[in-house]
Every structure is written in C-alpha cells, then in structure tokens.
Amino acid sequence: MSQGTVYVENRDSADLFVTIYDRNTASADPIWTNERLNDDETKSLICEIDGGGEANLEWIAVRTDDPTVKSSATEKVDENSTLEVYAN
C-alpha cells in the first residue's frame, strides 16, 4: 500500500473534535485524535491507500460545545476525495 491524501470536511452546523482510524493498516492507533475541525472547515489527511485507490477510514465526531452529540462511521473514500464528518 502507498500513502495518499483524503480531505476531511466538517458538514455539521457546529465545530467538531474528530478522531480517525486508518483501517488499511494493522495499527490500532488513531491517525487523528480529537483534531478540531471548525464549522465548514476542510483539512487534508495523509493515510494508506489500498490497491483499489481507496482509503478505509473509521471516524468519530463530537461537537465541541456539547460532547453528548456525536456520530461515527466506517467509510471507503477514493484518494483525493472528501470524507464528510458530522455529529448530528
């Protein structure tokens, strides 16, 4: 596998803390831990890309102003595409 870039976009109406795990690796360690992603902000993320050109990412998003509001998912995303995260 090789490394590539995926863009992470906050699609919530509030600021988020985002944790992301790269499921293309054997590591149980997150590649982002409570990374702050403000409303409508997008950041790049370096992760492993499989032979099909996809990242396999598990994410957890928690609102900064209300930690009881959160969401999570595991998604496959094409390299250089956008992973949309939210907590509503």
RODO-2510 file (C-alpha; in nm, 4 decimals, decimal comma):
residues 88
     n   res          X          Y          Z
     1     m     0,0000     0,0000     0,0000
     2     s     0,1034     0,3570    -0,0524
     3     q     0,0181     0,6788     0,1221
     4     g    -0,2194     0,9332    -0,0219
     5     t    -0,4372     1,2285     0,0693
     6     v    -0,8033     1,2435     0,1650
     7     y    -0,9795     1,5668     0,2590
     8     v    -1,1917     1,5758     0,5752
     9     e    -1,4779     1,8266     0,5729
    10     n    -1,6956     1,9340     0,8655
    11     r    -2,0562     1,9098     0,7404
    12     d    -2,2090     1,9844     1,0807
    13     s    -2,3512     2,3178     1,1926
    14     a    -2,1024     2,3308     1,4825
    15     d    -1,7291     2,2885     1,5491
    16     l    -1,6156     1,9283     1,5978
    17     f    -1,3440     1,7194     1,7584
    18     v    -1,2651     1,4377     1,5135
    19     t    -1,0810     1,1098     1,5728
    20     i    -0,9890     0,8989     1,2685
    21     y    -0,8528     0,5447     1,2418
    22     d    -0,6901     0,4119     0,9247
    23     r    -0,8390     0,0636     0,8726
    24     n    -0,5962    -0,0090     0,5849
    25     t    -0,3223    -0,0505     0,8474
    26     a    -0,2765    -0,3071     1,1248
    27     s    -0,2303    -0,0307     1,3826
    28     a    -0,4992     0,0292     1,6427
    29     d    -0,3704     0,3841     1,6960
    30     p    -0,5718     0,6754     1,5553
    31     i    -0,4141     0,8970     1,2901
    32     w    -0,6143     1,1949     1,4239
    33     t    -0,7077     1,2261     1,7903
    34     n    -0,9630     1,4949     1,8778
    35     e    -0,8487     1,7122     1,5881
    36     r    -1,0511     2,0330     1,5935
    37     l    -1,2420     2,0917     1,2719
    38     n    -1,4387     2,4153     1,2730
    39     d    -1,7781     2,4589     1,1042
    40     d    -1,7374     2,4213     0,7228
    41     e    -1,3609     2,3696     0,7567
    42     t    -1,1709     2,1160     0,5450
    43     k    -0,8292     1,9680     0,6303
    44     s    -0,6081     1,7227     0,4461
    45     l    -0,5286     1,3822     0,5940
    46     i    -0,2418     1,1509     0,4948
    47     c    -0,3458     0,7846     0,5083
    48     e    -0,2832     0,4447     0,3494
    49     i    -0,4409     0,3877     0,0062
    50     d    -0,5203     0,0302    -0,0973
    51     g    -0,4648    -0,1272    -0,4407
    52     g    -0,8089    -0,0066    -0,5499
    53     g    -0,7165     0,3559    -0,4794
    54     e    -0,9269     0,3819    -0,1629
    55     a    -0,8749     0,4796     0,1981
    56     n    -1,0674     0,2783     0,4582
    57     l    -1,1357     0,5201     0,7447
    58     e    -1,3279     0,4951     1,0695
    59     w    -1,4236     0,8319     1,2166
    60     i    -1,5820     0,9634     1,5350
    61     a    -1,7018     1,3243     1,5516
    62     v    -1,8073     1,5026     1,8719
    63     r    -1,9406     1,8573     1,8977
    64     t    -1,7027     2,0862     2,0858
    65     d    -1,9891     2,2642     2,2634
    66     d    -2,1902     1,9503     2,3532
    67     p    -1,9947     1,6218     2,3820
    68     t    -2,3188     1,4224     2,4088
    69     v    -2,3837     1,4947     2,0381
    70     k    -2,1661     1,2612     1,8306
    71     s    -2,1626     1,0337     1,5277
    72     s    -1,9333     0,7687     1,3844
    73     a    -1,8944     0,5594     1,0710
    74     t    -1,6511     0,3494     0,8707
    75     e    -1,6232     0,4540     0,5083
    76     k    -1,4164     0,3859     0,1983
    77     v    -1,3086     0,7040     0,0221
    78     d    -1,1206     0,7441    -0,3058
    79     e    -0,7782     0,9072    -0,2874
    80     n    -0,8015     1,2889    -0,3216
    81     s    -1,1760     1,2771    -0,2409
    82     t    -1,3622     1,4256     0,0558
    83     l    -1,4749     1,2456     0,3698
    84     e    -1,7687     1,4338     0,5207
    85     v    -1,7986     1,4193     0,9014
    86     y    -2,0790     1,5430     1,1266
    87     a    -2,2168     1,4917     1,4765
    88     n    -2,5892     1,5474     1,4357
***
